[in-house]
Amino acid sequence: MSWNKHKRKINGKPADSVDETTENAELETGEYDDIEVLPHWIHDTVEDESYVTGYKVLPSCVCSECGYHSNSEKTVCPKCGERMY
């Protein structure tokens, strides 16, 4: 496999080869059916102007599948058992 195997693909084509107007049209029509969203942790944030992004990312997080609130990332969600990516 190549080093860029993780790049996003849109309808079987690399995202780099799809022009912006096509991508916007697909967003409006909902043609992103072939993109799979993997379970992941969604970190809590706090607004803080001293950070470059304006937000401080906290270690506590929420499971994207079941909504379980955890005090830190884990490889598997303790509530639903999904493996996190």
Secondary structure, DSSP 8 states (H G I E B T S, - for coil): --TTTTS-EETTEEGGGS-HHHHHHHHHHT--TT------EEEEEEE-TTSSSSEEEEEEEEETTT--EESS--SB-TTT--B--
